[in-house]
Amino acid sequence: MERKVVLITGGAMGQGRAHALKFAENGFDVVLADMQDPAGDVFRATVADIEATGAKALAVRCDITSDADMKALFEQAWDEFGRIDVVVANAGVINFGRTWELTDEQVQKVIDIDLIGTWRTDKYAAQYMLRQGSGRIINIASTSGMYGTPQLATYCMAKWGVRGLTKTLAQELKGTGIVVNTVCPTKVKTPMCETASYVEFINDLTGSHYETWQEMYDSMPFLDVEDISDMVYWLGTSRSAGKFSGRDLGLDLGTLQQ
């Protein structure tokens, strides 16, 4: 039986790595796109773990803000495997600042990667999936794309936009055999949250006084990356998840009820 193929942006570490391993452990070959060098220690370790499952891994250095890079990524994946069954638009960044204090550069960076980069991923995913008449596109947004959060305007703008993109593309792909949905996690234990600036943001937001991200993790609820990967895998493979499109699935730890 021919193996299916998943393509994941931001696949070298964090959520992307967890998604890649979940699919690889369940019979998928994997295309990993990331800004990191595939020859670097982090990316090489991810590839080695995927290959240890018996899966093939195609690791590509790719700038999600470059149309030429993304076009080449999908061409390479198609040439290598001849199919792209699932695409996970996972790449993203975050920054902080009150709306009136943000610079053009801060805003543009997050919009370019988190929103326009997701659109660019979806664009090429749709083109190739239309060739084969089937596919699943999964966009990673955030609960911050479902409500406002102080000092997080750039991220909230981008992730709200991802939800709008998902709903529009789902309408455009009706009847094609391709579905598009969004996963909206709350706070997750990933390198993006393991920075002094993130701890400072959480302290300002909650009135806490955490000194390290380890203390923050121990003191408040965070998702594990595997929690998100379980949902992403279900969306990408289950029969029931093929019955809806354009939906937001919140992994919120109860935050949406506040």
Residue frames relative to the residue before (quaternion, step in Angstrom):
aa qw qx qy qz dx dy dz
M 1.0000 0.0000 0.0000 0.0000 0.00 0.00 0.00
E 0.4625 -0.6958 0.4753 0.2757 3.57 -0.85 0.97
R 0.4359 -0.7032 0.5023 0.2515 3.54 -0.94 0.95
K 0.4129 -0.6854 0.5405 0.2600 3.53 -1.11 0.69
V 0.3251 -0.7565 0.5502 0.1391 3.55 -1.29 0.44
V 0.1031 -0.7615 0.6375 0.0547 3.54 -1.05 0.88
L 0.1605 -0.7566 0.6276 0.0887 3.56 -1.08 0.82
I 0.0552 -0.8135 0.5776 -0.0388 3.56 -0.77 1.11
T 0.2491 -0.7455 0.5971 0.1602 3.57 -0.85 0.97
G 0.7748 0.2266 -0.2210 0.5472 3.56 -1.05 0.75
G 0.3219 0.8349 -0.3993 0.1999 3.52 1.18 0.69
A 0.5292 0.6810 -0.4019 0.3075 3.60 1.19 -0.18
M 0.8186 0.0424 0.0405 0.5713 3.58 1.04 -0.70
G 0.7762 0.3858 -0.2407 0.4367 3.56 -1.32 -0.02
Q 0.8350 -0.0991 0.1010 0.5318 3.55 -0.99 -0.86
G 0.6553 0.5421 -0.3261 0.4127 3.58 0.86 -0.93
R 0.6412 0.5183 -0.3167 0.4690 3.56 0.98 -0.83
A 0.6601 0.5069 -0.3117 0.4585 3.58 0.92 -0.89
H 0.6350 0.5153 -0.3315 0.4704 3.60 0.98 -0.80
A 0.6537 0.5289 -0.3150 0.4401 3.58 0.91 -0.92
L 0.6748 0.4890 -0.3001 0.4642 3.57 0.89 -0.88
K 0.6220 0.5481 -0.3423 0.4422 3.59 0.99 -0.79
F 0.6935 0.4520 -0.2799 0.4862 3.58 0.87 -0.91
A 0.6465 0.5277 -0.3288 0.4421 3.60 0.93 -0.83
E 0.6608 0.5141 -0.3009 0.4567 3.57 0.97 -0.83
N 0.7417 0.3667 -0.2044 0.5231 3.56 1.26 -0.40
G 0.7584 -0.4827 0.1980 0.3907 3.55 1.03 0.87
F 0.5517 0.6050 -0.4022 0.4097 3.60 1.23 0.19
D 0.3285 -0.6300 0.6487 0.2728 3.51 -1.33 0.42
V 0.2850 -0.8075 0.5124 0.0639 3.54 -1.10 0.81
V 0.1517 -0.7296 0.6600 0.0953 3.54 -1.11 0.86
L 0.1067 -0.8041 0.5847 0.0133 3.56 -0.69 1.14
A 0.0611 -0.7836 0.6181 0.0134 3.57 -0.74 1.07
D 0.1693 0.7845 -0.5780 0.1478 3.56 -0.86 0.93
M 0.5643 -0.5854 0.4630 0.3529 3.55 -1.25 0.44
Q 0.5859 0.5877 -0.3729 0.4151 3.59 1.17 -0.47
D 0.5468 -0.5984 0.4832 0.3309 3.53 -1.28 0.52
P 0.4661 -0.6902 0.4704 0.2917 3.64 -0.76 0.95
A 0.6471 0.5122 -0.3223 0.4637 3.60 1.21 -0.40
G 0.5307 0.6398 -0.4042 0.3816 3.58 1.26 -0.16
D 0.6849 -0.5309 0.3153 0.3869 3.55 -1.21 0.57
V 0.6754 0.5087 -0.3115 0.4338 3.59 0.85 -0.94
F 0.6935 0.4692 -0.2788 0.4703 3.57 0.81 -1.02
R 0.6504 0.5245 -0.3192 0.4471 3.60 0.94 -0.85
A 0.6386 0.5251 -0.3287 0.4565 3.58 1.03 -0.76
T 0.6349 0.5189 -0.3257 0.4707 3.59 1.01 -0.78
V 0.6524 0.5087 -0.3107 0.4681 3.59 0.91 -0.91
A 0.6525 0.5194 -0.3191 0.4502 3.59 0.92 -0.88
D 0.6575 0.5023 -0.3137 0.4658 3.60 0.95 -0.81
I 0.6378 0.5107 -0.3290 0.4734 3.59 1.02 -0.72
E 0.6902 0.4813 -0.2851 0.4590 3.58 0.84 -0.95
A 0.5848 0.5826 -0.3686 0.4274 3.59 1.16 -0.51
T 0.6314 0.5198 -0.3335 0.4690 3.60 1.21 -0.38
G 0.5666 -0.5823 0.3891 0.4342 3.59 1.26 -0.31
A 0.5416 0.6191 -0.3953 0.4088 3.56 1.30 0.02
K 0.4250 -0.6315 0.5698 0.3097 3.52 -1.33 0.33
A 0.1153 -0.7857 0.6053 0.0550 3.55 -1.10 0.76
L 0.1222 -0.7574 0.6392 0.0527 3.54 -0.87 1.03
A 0.0986 -0.8139 0.5725 0.0103 3.58 -0.44 1.24
V 0.0244 -0.8194 0.5697 -0.0586 3.56 -0.68 1.14
R 0.3242 -0.7009 0.5956 0.2208 3.54 -0.93 0.91
C 0.1016 0.8177 -0.5408 0.1691 3.54 -0.56 1.19
D 0.2543 -0.7394 0.6079 0.1379 3.54 -0.98 0.96
I 0.3653 -0.7768 0.4739 0.1962 3.55 -0.39 1.25
T 0.6380 0.5138 -0.3344 0.4660 3.61 1.22 -0.30
S 0.6431 0.4974 -0.3185 0.4874 3.60 1.30 -0.02
D 0.3842 -0.7278 0.5149 0.2399 3.58 -0.62 1.08
A 0.6251 0.5436 -0.3432 0.4426 3.59 1.01 -0.75
D 0.6505 0.5093 -0.3150 0.4672 3.59 0.97 -0.83
M 0.6940 0.4786 -0.2886 0.4539 3.58 0.86 -0.91
K 0.6095 0.5352 -0.3434 0.4734 3.57 1.05 -0.72
A 0.6780 0.4885 -0.2848 0.4697 3.57 0.92 -0.94
L 0.6014 0.5707 -0.3521 0.4343 3.60 1.06 -0.74
F 0.7161 0.4406 -0.2631 0.4731 3.57 0.76 -1.01
E 0.6102 0.5372 -0.3521 0.4638 3.59 1.05 -0.66
Q 0.6655 0.5013 -0.3003 0.4644 3.57 0.93 -0.91
A 0.6502 0.5154 -0.3172 0.4594 3.58 0.95 -0.85
W 0.6711 0.4951 -0.2934 0.4674 3.57 0.95 -0.90
D 0.6514 0.5115 -0.3133 0.4645 3.59 0.97 -0.84
E 0.6812 0.5007 -0.2835 0.4527 3.57 1.02 -0.82
F 0.8397 0.2241 -0.0674 0.4901 3.58 0.79 -1.01
G 0.3694 -0.7627 0.4673 0.2519 3.61 1.15 -0.44
R 0.7731 0.1689 -0.1310 0.5972 3.57 1.26 0.27
I 0.0574 -0.7500 0.6559 0.0638 3.56 -1.28 0.45
D 0.1661 -0.8538 0.4907 0.0519 3.55 -0.14 1.31
V 0.7915 0.0842 -0.0056 0.6054 3.56 1.03 -0.84
V 0.0608 -0.7632 0.6417 0.0458 3.56 -1.05 0.81
V 0.1181 -0.7758 0.6183 0.0426 3.54 -0.88 1.03
A 0.1918 -0.7802 0.5900 0.0801 3.57 -0.47 1.25
N 0.0484 0.8683 -0.4787 0.1205 3.50 0.22 1.39
A 0.5577 0.6509 -0.3986 0.3263 3.61 1.06 -0.64
G 0.2314 0.7802 -0.5573 0.1650 3.56 -0.94 0.88
V 0.1668 -0.7521 0.6281 0.1099 3.52 -1.32 0.40
I 0.2250 -0.7572 0.5988 0.1323 3.55 -1.32 0.22
N 0.0733 0.7638 -0.6405 -0.0298 3.55 -1.25 0.43
F 0.3812 -0.7558 0.5118 0.1464 3.53 -1.26 0.42
G 0.3828 0.7062 -0.5496 0.2297 3.54 -1.20 0.57
R 0.5192 -0.6194 0.4811 0.3395 3.55 -1.08 0.67
T 0.6638 -0.5704 0.3050 0.3755 3.53 -0.98 0.93
W 0.7375 0.4336 -0.2481 0.4544 3.60 0.82 -0.91
E 0.6689 0.4850 -0.3019 0.4756 3.58 1.29 -0.13
L 0.5065 0.6789 -0.4111 0.3370 3.59 1.25 -0.26
T 0.3459 -0.7088 0.5740 0.2201 3.55 -1.17 0.62
D 0.6556 -0.4854 0.3927 0.4246 3.55 -1.26 0.32
E 0.6532 0.5342 -0.3192 0.4314 3.57 0.96 -0.85
Q 0.6402 0.5219 -0.3277 0.4588 3.60 0.97 -0.79
V 0.6768 0.4888 -0.2917 0.4669 3.55 0.90 -0.95
Q 0.6866 0.5096 -0.2958 0.4259 3.55 0.81 -1.01
K 0.6221 0.5647 -0.3489 0.4152 3.58 0.99 -0.79
V 0.7150 0.4431 -0.2643 0.4717 3.57 0.80 -1.01
I 0.6412 0.5110 -0.3322 0.4662 3.59 0.95 -0.77
D 0.6586 0.5291 -0.3155 0.4321 3.60 0.90 -0.89
I 0.7387 0.4005 -0.2299 0.4910 3.58 0.92 -0.89
D 0.7755 0.4123 -0.2164 0.4264 3.56 0.56 -1.18
L 0.7730 0.3256 -0.1801 0.5138 3.60 0.98 -0.78
I 0.7387 0.3859 -0.2506 0.4925 3.58 0.57 -1.09
G 0.6167 0.5425 -0.3446 0.4546 3.59 1.06 -0.65
T 0.6422 0.4969 -0.3205 0.4878 3.57 1.05 -0.72
W 0.6211 0.5210 -0.3435 0.4741 3.60 0.97 -0.77
R 0.6649 0.5060 -0.3139 0.4509 3.58 0.88 -0.91
T 0.6279 0.5245 -0.3233 0.4755 3.58 1.05 -0.77
D 0.6772 0.4961 -0.2846 0.4628 3.56 0.88 -0.98
K 0.6098 0.5753 -0.3482 0.4193 3.57 1.00 -0.82
Y 0.7354 0.4027 -0.2432 0.4877 3.57 0.75 -1.00
A 0.5805 0.5617 -0.3803 0.4504 3.59 1.10 -0.60
A 0.6702 0.4998 -0.3019 0.4581 3.58 0.86 -0.93
Q 0.6427 0.5369 -0.3354 0.4315 3.59 0.90 -0.85
Y 0.7273 0.4223 -0.2533 0.4781 3.58 0.84 -0.92
M 0.6495 0.5081 -0.3330 0.4573 3.59 0.98 -0.69
L 0.5984 0.5487 -0.3650 0.4556 3.60 1.09 -0.57
R 0.5870 0.5696 -0.3672 0.4429 3.60 1.10 -0.57
Q 0.7767 0.3514 -0.1776 0.4916 3.56 0.93 -0.91
G 0.4652 -0.7312 0.4075 0.2878 3.57 1.29 -0.09
S 0.7702 0.2191 -0.1706 0.5741 3.59 1.18 0.46
G 0.3274 0.7501 -0.5476 0.1740 3.53 -1.29 0.28
R 0.2507 -0.7311 0.6150 0.1564 3.50 -1.34 0.36
I 0.1004 -0.7675 0.6321 0.0366 3.58 -0.88 1.01
I 0.0534 -0.8003 0.5970 -0.0196 3.56 -0.77 1.09
N 0.1469 -0.7948 0.5868 0.0481 3.55 -0.59 1.19
I 0.2730 -0.7546 0.5741 0.1629 3.56 -0.89 0.95
A 0.0489 -0.7858 0.6165 -0.0108 3.55 -0.58 1.19
S 0.4154 -0.6785 0.5353 0.2839 3.60 -0.83 -0.94
T 0.5672 -0.5390 0.4706 0.4077 3.54 -1.23 0.30
S 0.5771 0.5687 -0.3781 0.4478 3.61 1.22 -0.33
G 0.6160 0.4844 -0.3518 0.5120 3.55 1.32 0.01
M 0.6696 0.4713 -0.2910 0.4948 3.57 1.31 0.22
Y 0.7782 0.0395 -0.0664 0.6232 3.57 1.31 -0.17
G 0.5701 -0.6104 0.4263 0.3473 3.58 -1.19 0.44
T 0.0947 -0.7803 0.6169 0.0411 3.53 -1.18 0.66
P 0.4723 -0.6836 0.4656 0.3046 3.63 -0.68 0.97
Q 0.8365 0.1731 -0.1900 0.4839 3.54 -1.12 0.91
L 0.6793 0.4727 -0.2840 0.4841 3.59 1.23 0.20
A 0.1780 0.8390 -0.5020 0.1116 3.58 1.13 0.59
T 0.6623 0.5157 -0.3299 0.4319 3.60 0.84 -0.90
Y 0.6856 0.4828 -0.2763 0.4696 3.56 0.89 -0.96
C 0.6491 0.5122 -0.3179 0.4640 3.58 0.94 -0.85
M 0.6370 0.5258 -0.3330 0.4548 3.60 0.92 -0.86
A 0.6898 0.4946 -0.2856 0.4450 3.54 0.83 -1.03
K 0.7241 0.4542 -0.2637 0.4469 3.57 0.80 -0.98
W 0.5716 0.5247 -0.3863 0.4987 3.61 1.15 -0.46
G 0.6485 0.5307 -0.3129 0.4470 3.57 0.97 -0.83
V 0.6160 0.5430 -0.3432 0.4560 3.58 1.04 -0.74
R 0.6406 0.5160 -0.3306 0.4627 3.57 0.99 -0.76
G 0.6549 0.5027 -0.3135 0.4691 3.60 0.98 -0.80
L 0.6160 0.5412 -0.3268 0.4699 3.56 1.05 -0.78
T 0.6551 0.5282 -0.3070 0.4445 3.56 0.89 -0.97
K 0.6907 0.4849 -0.2872 0.4532 3.56 0.83 -0.98
T 0.6532 0.5103 -0.3138 0.4631 3.59 1.02 -0.75
L 0.6767 0.4876 -0.2965 0.4651 3.58 0.86 -0.95
A 0.6107 0.5518 -0.3503 0.4470 3.58 1.04 -0.73
Q 0.6467 0.5028 -0.3167 0.4783 3.59 1.00 -0.78
E 0.6778 0.5089 -0.2924 0.4428 3.57 0.93 -0.90
L 0.7388 0.4114 -0.2189 0.4868 3.59 1.12 -0.65
K 0.2914 0.7710 -0.5158 0.2335 3.60 1.21 0.29
G 0.8429 0.2134 -0.1540 0.4693 3.54 -0.97 0.87
T 0.5937 0.5995 -0.3591 0.3989 3.61 1.25 0.05
G 0.5212 -0.6162 0.4300 0.4046 3.58 1.21 -0.34
I 0.6374 0.4860 -0.3206 0.5047 3.58 1.31 0.14
V 0.0799 -0.7884 0.6087 0.0385 3.57 -0.90 0.93
V 0.1785 -0.7753 0.6036 0.0528 3.53 -1.20 0.72
N 0.1080 0.7964 -0.5881 0.0911 3.56 -0.76 1.01
T 0.3572 -0.7361 0.5477 0.1751 3.54 -1.32 0.44
V 0.1919 -0.7313 0.6417 0.1289 3.54 -1.09 0.80
C 0.1211 -0.8084 0.5759 0.0130 3.55 -0.81 1.08
P 0.0630 -0.8249 0.5614 0.0204 3.61 0.05 1.23
T 0.4160 -0.6188 0.5887 0.3122 3.50 -1.34 0.31
K 0.8161 -0.2288 0.1571 0.5069 3.60 -1.18 -0.42
V 0.1074 -0.8102 0.5760 -0.0114 3.58 -0.91 1.03
K 0.4586 -0.6649 0.5164 0.2845 3.55 -1.09 0.71
T 0.3151 0.7126 -0.5598 0.2820 3.55 -0.04 1.36
P 0.6905 -0.4698 0.3328 0.4379 3.61 -1.22 0.25
M 0.5727 0.6041 -0.3858 0.3978 3.62 1.11 -0.55
C 0.7270 0.4105 -0.2312 0.4995 3.58 1.14 -0.63
E 0.6379 0.5524 -0.3138 0.4353 3.57 1.27 -0.22
T 0.4831 0.6303 -0.4417 0.4175 3.52 0.88 1.08
A 0.6192 -0.5479 0.4076 0.3877 3.56 -1.22 0.45
S 0.6478 0.5278 -0.3310 0.4385 3.59 1.01 -0.77
Y 0.6449 0.5007 -0.3364 0.4692 3.61 1.02 -0.68
V 0.6364 0.5173 -0.3308 0.4668 3.60 0.97 -0.82
E 0.6387 0.5185 -0.3219 0.4687 3.59 0.99 -0.80
F 0.6251 0.5363 -0.3239 0.4655 3.58 1.03 -0.82
I 0.6742 0.4831 -0.2937 0.4752 3.59 0.87 -0.93
N 0.6342 0.5247 -0.3342 0.4592 3.60 0.96 -0.78
D 0.6676 0.4881 -0.3015 0.4746 3.59 0.94 -0.87
L 0.6781 0.5168 -0.2857 0.4375 3.56 0.98 -0.87
T 0.8111 0.3074 -0.1110 0.4852 3.56 0.93 -0.94
G 0.4527 -0.6827 0.4580 0.3454 3.56 1.22 -0.28
S 0.4354 0.6954 -0.4554 0.3458 3.56 1.23 0.41
H 0.2927 -0.7432 0.5749 0.1772 3.56 -1.34 0.09
Y 0.1459 0.8081 -0.5545 0.1350 3.57 0.88 0.91
E 0.3136 -0.7614 0.5407 0.1722 3.55 -0.97 0.85
T 0.7944 0.1389 -0.0624 0.5880 3.59 1.15 -0.57
W 0.5958 -0.5581 0.4227 0.3936 3.56 -1.22 0.34
Q 0.5840 0.5682 -0.3851 0.4333 3.60 1.11 -0.53
E 0.6480 0.5025 -0.3078 0.4825 3.57 1.00 -0.85
M 0.6229 0.5384 -0.3285 0.4628 3.58 1.04 -0.80
Y 0.6559 0.5123 -0.3083 0.4607 3.60 0.89 -0.92
D 0.6905 0.4949 -0.2784 0.4481 3.57 0.97 -0.86
S 0.7513 0.4519 -0.1993 0.4378 3.56 1.15 -0.61
M 0.7982 0.1662 -0.0961 0.5710 3.60 1.16 -0.34
P 0.5950 -0.6171 0.3753 0.3526 3.62 -1.11 0.58
F 0.0256 0.7487 -0.6611 0.0415 3.52 -1.04 0.97
L 0.4715 -0.6318 0.5298 0.3128 3.54 -1.17 0.58
D 0.3675 -0.6414 0.6137 0.2775 3.52 -1.33 0.41
V 0.6142 -0.5708 0.3821 0.3885 3.59 -1.10 0.60
E 0.6135 0.5692 -0.3507 0.4202 3.58 1.09 -0.66
D 0.5648 0.5869 -0.3875 0.4318 3.59 1.14 -0.53
I 0.6893 0.4583 -0.2719 0.4908 3.57 0.97 -0.87
S 0.6418 0.5407 -0.3297 0.4324 3.58 0.96 -0.82
D 0.6048 0.5472 -0.3581 0.4545 3.58 1.04 -0.67
M 0.6768 0.4773 -0.2915 0.4788 3.59 0.95 -0.87
V 0.6484 0.5205 -0.3189 0.4549 3.58 0.94 -0.89
Y 0.6577 0.5031 -0.3134 0.4649 3.59 0.93 -0.86
W 0.6356 0.5204 -0.3310 0.4644 3.59 0.97 -0.80
L 0.6645 0.4974 -0.3061 0.4662 3.58 0.92 -0.87
G 0.7153 0.4832 -0.2531 0.4369 3.55 1.02 -0.78
T 0.8187 0.2979 -0.1083 0.4788 3.57 1.12 -0.53
S 0.6627 0.5576 -0.3392 0.3672 3.60 0.96 -0.71
R 0.5842 -0.5805 0.4469 0.3493 3.53 -1.18 0.65
S 0.6765 0.5127 -0.3029 0.4333 3.58 0.89 -0.93
A 0.6630 0.5079 -0.3157 0.4504 3.61 1.02 -0.72
G 0.6022 0.5522 -0.3612 0.4495 3.56 1.24 -0.20
K 0.6059 0.5951 -0.3319 0.4105 3.56 1.30 -0.12
F 0.7633 0.2435 -0.1945 0.5659 3.61 1.21 0.03
S 0.0779 -0.7905 0.6075 0.0073 3.54 -1.22 0.55
G 0.7777 0.3339 -0.2531 0.4686 3.56 -1.14 0.65
R 0.5157 0.6652 -0.3994 0.3635 3.58 1.25 0.32
D 0.3264 -0.6869 0.6127 0.2152 3.54 -1.36 0.45
L 0.0912 -0.7845 0.6116 0.0476 3.58 -0.78 0.98
G 0.1907 -0.8179 0.5377 0.0743 3.56 -0.40 1.26
L 0.1158 -0.7230 0.6783 0.0624 3.54 -0.94 1.02
D 0.0780 0.9091 -0.3915 0.1190 3.50 0.54 1.28
L 0.3033 -0.7618 0.5132 0.2536 3.64 1.22 -0.23
G 0.7171 -0.4713 0.2371 0.4555 3.56 1.10 0.77
T 0.4602 0.7137 -0.4473 0.2807 3.61 1.20 -0.09
L 0.6290 0.5468 -0.3467 0.4304 3.61 1.08 -0.60
Q 0.6459 0.5181 -0.3277 0.4550 3.61 1.22 -0.24
Q 0.5220 0.6589 -0.4160 0.3467 3.59 1.22 -0.13
